[in-house]
Amino acid sequence: MDEDDTVSLTVSLGSASPFMTFDSDQSTLRVTDLSSELVLEGSFSVSLTLDDGKDTFTHTIVVNVHEVEESLEDDLQNPSETASNNSTETSEGSQANATYTNLPAAAVELAKAKAQISETVKVYRKSILNRKRVSREDPGKKKEEPEPPVPRIKKILQDGLLEITFS
Amino acid sequence: MITNGTIVINGVEVGVLDVRIEPGEESDPKNMVFTWRAVSQTATTLTLQLIFDDALYISANSIKDFLKITIVDPYMFFGANGLMIEKKHREMLREMPAQLSENAKEL
């Protein structure tokens, strides 16, 4: 990967420190330090900014989480009070939010948010690669599609050690 | 035995890898008990250590046991080109070689 291919990525929860990092060398999205307070306090936004030095792409997701103590019974009796009206802005437009009554549900939603962010990263990186390819290719040359990684169990040793490769 | 490899988001485990033994016809699943841990990771490799309760039972018969690894969360594994592992490639299967006992490993 040369310097022109470097894409920086920042994901943050409000003013908190980034909880997801994208290593452009390893091309791996990781979830790291996530503050518990933010998850338990109603709603929070996940902002993603990609910058390759030429273009900047911003992606914001609003995730709503109700307090853990809020009972499911209350939700059922007063659905209008617990329903969320916040909108979710994504690269594909707005969409309705659901109501979450416990932490596992919040985690599921966070995983969805992560999936959306990951998809955005994928689309963004693909567009960058295509743009570079078009600019470098000969006009008559056939396009080569990038190949997704294929994991394989390379070897299993007799002491239980094994290696998975992503080629 | 099924062991889920997880990441922890705010104390809640989210599955990343599922590692299990598919016992051969002559093997007793009760003897396939194991845990595992990730040892190291680079941009293109992931090394795991399987830890069996009794390694001597693994592929001890003529019909071998198999190791099955499923990528539960593909968003944790991207290629250098930014592409995700396709669904058809998220399951890996490989024959287990006979395993050494703990004593033999120390020799």
HADDOCK unambig.tbl for C-alpha pairs under 7 A between the chains (distance, minus, plus):
assign (segid A and resid 26 and name CA) (segid B and resid 43 and name CA) 4.42 0.50 0.50
assign (segid A and resid 26 and name CA) (segid B and resid 80 and name CA) 6.72 0.50 0.50
assign (segid A and resid 27 and name CA) (segid B and resid 78 and name CA) 5.62 0.50 0.50
assign (segid A and resid 27 and name CA) (segid B and resid 79 and name CA) 6.03 0.50 0.50
assign (segid A and resid 27 and name CA) (segid B and resid 80 and name CA) 5.23 0.50 0.50
assign (segid A and resid 27 and name CA) (segid B and resid 82 and name CA) 6.49 0.50 0.50
assign (segid A and resid 28 and name CA) (segid B and resid 76 and name CA) 6.27 0.50 0.50
assign (segid A and resid 28 and name CA) (segid B and resid 77 and name CA) 5.77 0.50 0.50
assign (segid A and resid 28 and name CA) (segid B and resid 78 and name CA) 5.40 0.50 0.50
assign (segid A and resid 29 and name CA) (segid B and resid 76 and name CA) 5.58 0.50 0.50
assign (segid A and resid 30 and name CA) (segid B and resid 76 and name CA) 6.42 0.50 0.50
assign (segid A and resid 34 and name CA) (segid B and resid 9 and name CA) 6.78 0.50 0.50
assign (segid A and resid 34 and name CA) (segid B and resid 10 and name CA) 6.10 0.50 0.50
assign (segid A and resid 35 and name CA) (segid B and resid 10 and name CA) 6.86 0.50 0.50
assign (segid A and resid 36 and name CA) (segid B and resid 10 and name CA) 5.56 0.50 0.50
assign (segid A and resid 104 and name CA) (segid B and resid 12 and name CA) 6.61 0.50 0.50
assign (segid A and resid 107 and name CA) (segid B and resid 9 and name CA) 6.80 0.50 0.50
assign (segid A and resid 107 and name CA) (segid B and resid 12 and name CA) 6.73 0.50 0.50
assign (segid A and resid 115 and name CA) (segid B and resid 75 and name CA) 6.43 0.50 0.50
assign (segid A and resid 118 and name CA) (segid B and resid 75 and name CA) 6.26 0.50 0.50
assign (segid A and resid 122 and name CA) (segid B and resid 82 and name CA) 5.13 0.50 0.50
assign (segid A and resid 122 and name CA) (segid B and resid 83 and name CA) 5.92 0.50 0.50
assign (segid A and resid 125 and name CA) (segid B and resid 82 and name CA) 5.73 0.50 0.50
assign (segid A and resid 126 and name CA) (segid B and resid 82 and name CA) 6.62 0.50 0.50
assign (segid A and resid 146 and name CA) (segid B and resid 81 and name CA) 6.86 0.50 0.50
assign (segid A and resid 148 and name CA) (segid B and resid 79 and name CA) 6.30 0.50 0.50
assign (segid A and resid 148 and name CA) (segid B and resid 83 and name CA) 5.02 0.50 0.50
assign (segid A and resid 148 and name CA) (segid B and resid 84 and name CA) 5.83 0.50 0.50
assign (segid A and resid 148 and name CA) (segid B and resid 85 and name CA) 5.69 0.50 0.50
assign (segid A and resid 148 and name CA) (segid B and resid 86 and name CA) 6.84 0.50 0.50
assign (segid A and resid 149 and name CA) (segid B and resid 79 and name CA) 5.17 0.50 0.50
assign (segid A and resid 149 and name CA) (segid B and resid 84 and name CA) 6.73 0.50 0.50
assign (segid A and resid 149 and name CA) (segid B and resid 85 and name CA) 5.36 0.50 0.50
assign (segid A and resid 150 and name CA) (segid B and resid 85 and name CA) 6.23 0.50 0.50
assign (segid A and resid 150 and name CA) (segid B and resid 89 and name CA) 6.16 0.50 0.50
assign (segid A and resid 151 and name CA) (segid B and resid 89 and name CA) 6.77 0.50 0.50
assign (segid A and resid 152 and name CA) (segid B and resid 92 and name CA) 6.43 0.50 0.50
assign (segid A and resid 153 and name CA) (segid B and resid 92 and name CA) 6.72 0.50 0.50
assign (segid A and resid 153 and name CA) (segid B and resid 94 and name CA) 6.82 0.50 0.50
assign (segid A and resid 156 and name CA) (segid B and resid 96 and name CA) 6.87 0.50 0.50
assign (segid A and resid 158 and name CA) (segid B and resid 97 and name CA) 6.28 0.50 0.50
assign (segid A and resid 158 and name CA) (segid B and resid 98 and name CA) 6.26 0.50 0.50
assign (segid A and resid 158 and name CA) (segid B and resid 99 and name CA) 4.46 0.50 0.50
assign (segid A and resid 158 and name CA) (segid B and resid 100 and name CA) 5.61 0.50 0.50
assign (segid A and resid 159 and name CA) (segid B and resid 99 and name CA) 6.05 0.50 0.50
assign (segid A and resid 159 and name CA) (segid B and resid 100 and name CA) 5.86 0.50 0.50
assign (segid A and resid 159 and name CA) (segid B and resid 105 and name CA) 6.74 0.50 0.50
assign (segid A and resid 160 and name CA) (segid B and resid 49 and name CA) 5.63 0.50 0.50
assign (segid A and resid 160 and name CA) (segid B and resid 50 and name CA) 4.71 0.50 0.50
assign (segid A and resid 160 and name CA) (segid B and resid 51 and name CA) 6.53 0.50 0.50
assign (segid A and resid 160 and name CA) (segid B and resid 99 and name CA) 6.91 0.50 0.50
assign (segid A and resid 161 and name CA) (segid B and resid 48 and name CA) 5.91 0.50 0.50
assign (segid A and resid 161 and name CA) (segid B and resid 49 and name CA) 4.54 0.50 0.50
assign (segid A and resid 161 and name CA) (segid B and resid 50 and name CA) 6.17 0.50 0.50
assign (segid A and resid 162 and name CA) (segid B and resid 47 and name CA) 5.73 0.50 0.50
assign (segid A and resid 162 and name CA) (segid B and resid 48 and name CA) 5.37 0.50 0.50
assign (segid A and resid 162 and name CA) (segid B and resid 49 and name CA) 6.37 0.50 0.50
assign (segid A and resid 163 and name CA) (segid B and resid 45 and name CA) 6.70 0.50 0.50
assign (segid A and resid 163 and name CA) (segid B and resid 46 and name CA) 5.79 0.50 0.50
assign (segid A and resid 163 and name CA) (segid B and resid 47 and name CA) 4.43 0.50 0.50
assign (segid A and resid 163 and name CA) (segid B and resid 48 and name CA) 6.32 0.50 0.50
assign (segid A and resid 164 and name CA) (segid B and resid 45 and name CA) 5.52 0.50 0.50
assign (segid A and resid 164 and name CA) (segid B and resid 46 and name CA) 5.08 0.50 0.50
assign (segid A and resid 164 and name CA) (segid B and resid 47 and name CA) 6.19 0.50 0.50
assign (segid A and resid 165 and name CA) (segid B and resid 44 and name CA) 5.66 0.50 0.50
assign (segid A and resid 165 and name CA) (segid B and resid 45 and name CA) 4.41 0.50 0.50
assign (segid A and resid 165 and name CA) (segid B and resid 46 and name CA) 6.48 0.50 0.50
assign (segid A and resid 166 and name CA) (segid B and resid 44 and name CA) 4.96 0.50 0.50
assign (segid A and resid 166 and name CA) (segid B and resid 45 and name CA) 6.04 0.50 0.50
assign (segid A and resid 167 and name CA) (segid B and resid 44 and name CA) 6.74 0.50 0.50
